[in-house]
Amino acid sequence: MSQTVREHTLHDWIDKLAQARYLADESLAAMVRLAVLLHRPLLLEGPAGVGKTALAQALAKSLQRELVRLQCYEGIESQQALYEWNYHKQLADLAQNSSVDVFSEDYLLARPLLRALQSRQGAVLLIDEVDRADEAFEAMLLEFLADHQVSVPEYKTVSAHLEPVVVLTSNRTRPLSDALRRRCLYYYVDWPTSALEQNVVALHVPELSEVQTKKLVYAVRLMRTWNLIKPPGLAETLDWSRAFAADTDAGFDERWALQTLGCVIKDAIDLKTVRERIRELFDDT
């Protein structure tokens, strides 16, 4: 790690993330700073759509590192995260030369964990939605998170050229193990405050006036209180704001909101609920 990064203060990190278009408060920036300084993975938990993935992307830009993303899902296996051998190339080369060493780097297909270790410039490794994977996959991650290395039995143990900064995200669809949690620093990313959400919209959609931004944010935040199946996240707030900014002749009213609900509501049952209550979005605006 460069001396420059080690000297970054808390407010330096807030500024660096803001330059990467991510607004972090002091408590979140403090955990990001410690994760980098202490070489510890950072586990981010919270509802879907609050900006956990976006933080990893902003961190990669701030550090000028490659972003390597491992998207977890139900049934993911270790080889899809670690490495695979290029069997077709191995067989083809063995057919031409039976003495060739087919368990060498030339035949190794790096998947996200190995690719993050091999990055010459260093990487920010995003292990996204780790709660979607099963307990066996989670257990496989423990060696990597503890030692920053991957064991390839036929080849060798691969260690990092430059230790990756690791960010894990979880939407809390299942409990994560204590062993995984012990290896990580932790931060719970909650829904943003109204003021922060308005600032995020102002940063990403500066074409809108302050009044327009307040109305859009108010409407989205009210919908989040309606017990929807998929409440709109920060990304949906930005999508709706961009749609309004692009429709220069539109007014923020019931008619426009009904026409563009697909920007912010992504479930058929939720659409029915919101359409029935659409008037409430404009009662206090």
N, C-alpha and C positions, 0 to 999 in steps of 0.2 A: 504494500500500500504506500502511496506517495506521501511525503511529509505534508504536502499541501492539503490532502484530504484529512489527515489526522488533525490539522490545525483548524478545520472548519468548526465554527461555533454553531450553537443551536440556531441562531438567526441567519447564519450563512446557509444552513440547510433549508430553512423556510424560504429564503430568497432563491436558492438553486432550484427547488421544486417548483416555485412559482414561475421561474423562467422556463421550466418544462411544462408550464400550463397546468400545474396541480397545486391547489391551495391547501396547505396543511397547517393545523394549529400547532402550538408549542409541544403539546404532549405527544402527538403523532411524530412530529419532526424529531423529538428527543429519542424515540424508539428507533427511528430510521438511522439516526446518527450512531446510536449504540450498536445496532446490528452491523454497521460498516466497521466501526472501531474494534469491536470485540470478535469479529468473524463469526457471528452467531446468526442462524436462520431467524427470520422474522415471520411469525404466524399471525395472519390477519383474519379475524373472524367478524362476521356481521351479516346482515341481510344482503340478498342479491341486489346489485345495482347501486351500492353506496360508494364505489370507486376503489375497491381493493385491487383489482387488476390494473387499473389506471395508475395506481401508485407505483407498481413495479415498472411500468412503462416509463413513467416520469423519472424514476430512480436511474434507470439505464441511460436516459438522456443526460441526466445530471452528472453521472460519472463517466459519460462518453464510453460506455461499454456496450457490447452486443447483448441484446435481449434474447435469451433462449427460453422458450415456453414449453412446458409439459402440461397438456390439458388432460386431466384425469377424468375417467368415466367408469361406469360400472363394467366390470369384466376386464379392465386393463391388466396386462401381464407385464412382468418385469422386463422381458426382452424389448418391449415397446418403449420402455423408458431408458434402458441401459445401452444395449448394443445388439446387433445381429451379425452373423457371418454371411458374406456374399457367396451363397452356396453355388450359384450358377458359374460365377467366376472361378471358384475353387475347382469345380468339376472340369471346367473347360481347360484350365491350366494344368491340372493333373493328367488330363488326357494327352497333353503335349509333352509334359515332363513330370514323370512320376516322383522325382526327388524334390520338387519344389515345396517350400514351406508355406502351406496354405493357411497356417494360423499365425499370420503376421499382419502388420498394420495395413498393408495393401488390400487385405480382404475383409477388414473390419468396418462394419457400417455403424457409425456412431449415432445413437439416439440421444434425446435431450440431455440426460444426466452426464453421459460421457462427453458429449459435445461441449457442455459447459466447462468441464475439466480441461479440455484440449484447447480452449480459446486462448490464443496468445495475448490478446489485449485484456483478458479477463471478461467475465460475463456476469450479467444479472440473470439468475435462473429463477423463473416463475413456475412454481408447481401449483397450478390453478385448480381449485375445487378438489382438494385432496380428500375431502369427506365423501366424494362420489366413489372413490376406489375402496376396495375391501381391506380388511385388517391384514391379510397376508402381504398385500402390496405396500401398505403402510409400514409393516415390519421391515420390508426390503429397503425402505428409505433410510432406516436408522444408521446403517454403516456409512452411507453417503453423507448424511447430515453431521455425523460425529467426526468423521475422519477426512471428508472431502476426497474420497477415492472410490474406485470401482474395481472389483476383482474380476478378471477375465481368466478363468482357469486354464484355458488352452494357450494363453498369451502371456499376460503378466498383470500385476496390479497397477492401474493407471492413477496417478495422483495429479493434482491440479498444477498447471504451469503458474497460474495466479488464482488464488482461491476465489470462487464465485461468491457474489452476494446472493443469498438465497431468500426468496419470499414465497411463503406458502399462503394460500387463501382457502377459506372454508366458509360455506353458507350454513353450517351447523345442521346438515341433513342427518348426520349421525355423530355420536360422540367420538372424538379422537382419543387415542391411547395416552396414558400418562407418560409412557416412554417417549413418544413423539413430542409431547408438550415440554418435557424436561429439556429437550435439546434446543428449544426455541425461545426467543424472546416473544412477547405476546402483546397484541393490541386489538381491542374490540373497536371496529369501525361502525359507528352508529349512523343513523340518518343524519344528514347535515342540519344545522340550525337554519332557520329562514334566512338570516343575514348571510350565512356562508353560501347557501344555495343561490341567493341572488348575486353574490360576488362571483360565483362560478359561471353563472349565465352571462354576467357582464364581461367576464374574461373571454369566454368562447364565442359569444354572440354580441359583439359590441354595437351592432347596428340598432339594437333595441334601446328605447328610452328607459329611464329608471322606472317610470310608471308602468310601462308595458311589462318590464321584467317582474315587477312586484305582482302584477295581476296573474301572470303565467305561473309563477312560483306558488302563489297562494292557491291557485286551482289544483295544481299537482299535489301539494301538501294536504289539501282537504281530501282529495281522492284516496290518499294513503290511509285515512282514518275510516274508510268505508268497508273494512274487512274484505278486501278483494283477494282473489286467489293469487294474482300476480300484481302486487302494488307497483306503481311506476317508480323506477329508480332514477338516479341522477342522469343517466344516459337518456332516459325518456324525456326528462325535463329539457335537456339540451336539444333533442330531436324536435320537440314541439316548438321550442323557441326558434330554432333555425327555420322550421316550416313557416312560422309567423313572420319572421324577418324576410323570407323569400317571397311571401305573398303581400306585396307592397300595397295592394288595394284593400286588404282585409282589415276588418275591425275585430277586436277580441270580444266576440259575442256568442250567443248560443248557437247560431247558425254555423259560424266558422268552427266552433269547438266540435259540433256534431260531425262535420265533414272531415275533420282531421283527427278524430279520436284514435285512429289506428297508429298514430305516431306515439301515443302515450299509454294506450291500453292494448294488451297483447293476448287476451283470452276472451272467448265468445261469451261466457257467462258474465265476466266482468263488464264487457261492452253493454250488455243488457242492463246491468245494475247502474252503470254510469249514465246511460241514456235516460233512464227513468228519473235520475236525480240531477240532471244537467243544470236545472235552474238554480240549484244551491250553489253552484260554482260562481254565480254572478250576484248573489244576494248582497254581499258586502264589498263588492269591488267598484 
